[in-house]
């Protein structure tokens, strides 16, 4: 067993047999596209995280390569992301000033802790935990993060000093006081860069529109006067090559950063799994969540020693990678190599990149984060999911991000628990107009019910968590005139010990009333506890039937037929047969005798 476990979790490129000459060719082209896309993104994300621009590029190279080598997805591209960058900024800015040496050391320590947590999750095979965090939480958090990202760029867009680490509401309060100090040269560069990017994306969607927009924004800033009129630049990128950088360990710092590290680790894993599974639906690939955890953990651990900060899967770059025809993770390795080559050529020119132009691009990136289509679907289709979305979104805006993530996850888990402990139940009745198929009486008005038999459909498991909710309905049914009850159990996947005890007790109640409790369509696997615990015998072996028709036919033989004679409903086939036979008998009794 231990050997099987080691084989399952051992980090090595399992996709290597898929590599051939043709795959290398298409992966190289996909890597070229990815390198061009990530160049402006990496710089923008590092600025969001409060780190030097080069750190975003290091993350795009180191993290992407390690995650590609040891993950399970063929198309997932890891690296810096907006949500992670913002979370890193929120986590560290409370302890150090962004951009300082202390801030950088804390960022690298945080990245190492994130990687260790993710790796531990993978080695412990806890990939299933991600399934309990709904996609609604990711949508809500990402939308909230988009607002925070845009909020953090207001000072760069307007040229106003609003301070660092200000809350969402605090930023707008300061803005209201200082809006008159707006630098229109700065604002012009930001808006022009944003407009150019939007136009290029609209008419030339396959072009590196963000990169082109930043170049043209830089030219505009130069002609407007540059730093002489208050248009600041990002400064020189010190080195294009990721260099080894030891992580400084400090117990007090580790204790301070651990809650934030856990939140960043959880968010990174959720992003990576959600993105890889989304693309896998199109590529028809099976994703191993545990293996993806290991890949993400190792990428952050290794990255922390090469000036890379916490990264995760990128939906934009992963989607482009797949659409570009990538077949193996070699595309991520090619992208990192090409990005390094590009940086060696253009790094000296990056010093002239104006911060307002970056702000305009970041504004576009934050807008793209909001999944308006998904939000509309959630709001339209589910009230409970809408609550989860709203809780996550507003907590992201108003609370610390680590609490927002955990609160969203708790809301998602609460939604799951509510749905499992409140199974849907429906009173059913036959529809004579549709070959006596059972219909939900609330959805089809006018259906008649048998005065002696109540039929209830349960869609959900019968276990300790759902007994109270189920009992409430059956208590109300028991007060009615019906003496028989049929549970339509095709929607029941599991009956626990508490559920079996409840069914046995309910059967005794209906028997004491002069009737009985019957069950039909209950899956064989769901009857395990009933059979092994002897509850099926207590209820009665002949009270379980494989089909509704057989169950109703059996129950009908036990009904009070004197009531059937005067019953106006006649909802079952058996009612019609009985009525016809009784009519024929009455005719024979009243006919004159011949002879």
Phi, psi and omega in degrees: 000319181295323178296320178296321178296314179299321179294327183285322187257348183302127183281111173203156183289096181288344184273358186303322178300342181280348184281130175211183184299318182292317181295323178297323180295310182289327178292326178295317179293320178295322178295322177298315178298316181297322180295320179293322181292318188281343183303303178289328180296317182300317178296315182296316183293323178297320178296320177299321181284354181080021183246162175302147184306325184298332183295327177293324179286322176299317179297322180294336180268301187293308183298318182297317183292312183294316180296323179293322182293322191245358177277185182253338183282141178278344188236350182295130175248119180263168181151200180290142177227160183294311183297315179296318181300316180294321179294320177299315179300313181295327183286323189260331185297342178282348181248338183206158179284127180306139178091345181279166180297322178296318179300316181296317179298319179293323179296318179291322177295317178300318180298318178298315179298319177300314180296319179297317179298315181294319178296318179298319177300317181293317180294330178274004179055050181258024179299335181294339182298328181297332181295341181273354175257110187290159177296336178299322178297317179297317180297314181295316180294317181296320178295317177297318178297324178300318178295319180294321178297312178298321179298321182290342182264357182301321181294329178281329180285328186255348182072029181248137178277105180256006180083171181251148175071018180284144180291171181301310181290321180299323178298317181288330175294316177293322181297320179298328181279332187243013184300333180290348181269010183303133176266110187286341173293315179297313181298322180296318179296316181296312182291324179294317178297316179298316181296318180297316180298319180294318180294317179295320179293327181287316186258337179226067187298336182272356180278158174285070192297326180292319180295315180297317181298320179293323178296313180293324176296325178293321178296317178299317180299323180297315182287335178282345178126352176061223185292342179296333179252017175093010179269102184279155177246166184284344180089171185287138173281117189299318182207139179271349184257125177300126182248150181295134182218114181294145178268131181273121182266133179213122186301315182297320179293320179298318179296322179291321186273345187301314178301319178292322179297320178297317180295317179295319179299315180296315180298317180298318180293319179299314179300311184297314182291317181298317181290313182296322179289325178298315179288327180296332177297327180274323183272353180059045178249147177269129181259130176263105184300319180298318180293323178294323176300315181298316179298316179294319179297313179296323181295321179284326177296309179296317181300325182297338179266000180230039174059030174254142177259178188304132179230175178200190178287142178252124180293319181298306183291325178292319179296317178295322179300316179292315181293335179283356175098011181301142181245332181222167176295358174301335179298323178292322179292318177297318181299317180295318180294318180293320178300319178298317180296319179297317183296322179298334181271322189250357182308318180299333183276345183295338181298338183269004182284118183286139179298322177300325177295318176297321179299320177296319179293318179297325177299319178293319179298317181294322177296320180294340180291332186281117181270082185299322181297315180293320180298316179299319180296317181297312181296328182278327191262333187214123178290318180294317177296326178296322176297316179300317179299312183295317180300314181295316183297308185287328176292329176295322180285323193253343182245174172297142188298325180296325177287326179297316180297312182294321179294320176296318179296320178294322177296319178296317178294321177298320177298316179298314181295321179298316182293323181284329180270355177233068180298148178289134178229142184219137173279126186247156177209148179291148177249103181301335181281349181231052176055036176061029174290145181283132181234155177286120189294336180285326183279328177243104183290151174091357179288139179266146178250152175291131181289353182245347185227128176254133181242125185235128175263129177246123178247088181155168183283148177256098182215182188303328182285335185254355185300317183299314180295317180293320182297325180302316179292316183290332174296320177293319180296323183295333180285347181283178183282343183294142179254348181239148179222133178242121176268119176272104195253022180294338180268004181266118181262341185208136173238114181276181181297315179296324178293320179294319178295321178296317180297319179295318179293320179295323178297320178296320180299312182290330177292318178296334179283349180105007181231234181180162176254129181237155181227137177226155175064020178282126183302148180301317182296332181280351181265003184304306182295322180299318182282311183294329180271358180079008182288330180295322177292321178300317180289322182120119180302325182279007177261002178247127183228146183285337182226159178295318183299315180293321180295314181295321179299320179291313181298324184299328180291341181260357181288161176279104186288345174292329175287324180299327182299323183256005183287126179277347186286304181046063189271344183254159174302321180299328178296317181294319179296316180296317180296319178295317180293321180293323179295320180294321179295317179297325180294318180296322183291330184262353183285145178293143179279132181256135173135000000 
